[in-house]
Amino acid sequence: MVGKLENAILKQAIRDLASKHIEYQEDAKKFFSEESFDQICKSKNIKPDEIRNGVAILLSYPLLSRKKMADKISRMLDIDGMT
């Protein structure tokens, strides 16, 4: 159950990066720099700095493109069996 919850948190944070609501975007950006994010990555054997680099790239896209990319990333998390 904890793994599914962690995956849901990651997916929502990625989606929030593409939100039209600035507060959601800011909260998501903050999440990726917090210890809780590092702990989730450690439990899933993911390198947090690679995710942070991906987040920076995602944020460089215009909002509509960012939304499409965030959706693709979320689906990839499902396909990789992380749920």
Buried (B, 14 or more C-beta within 10 A) or exposed (E): EEEEEBBEBBBBBBBBBBBEEEEBBEBBBEBBEEEEBBEBBEEBEBEBEEBBEBBEEBBEBEEEEBBEBBBEBBEEBEEEEBE
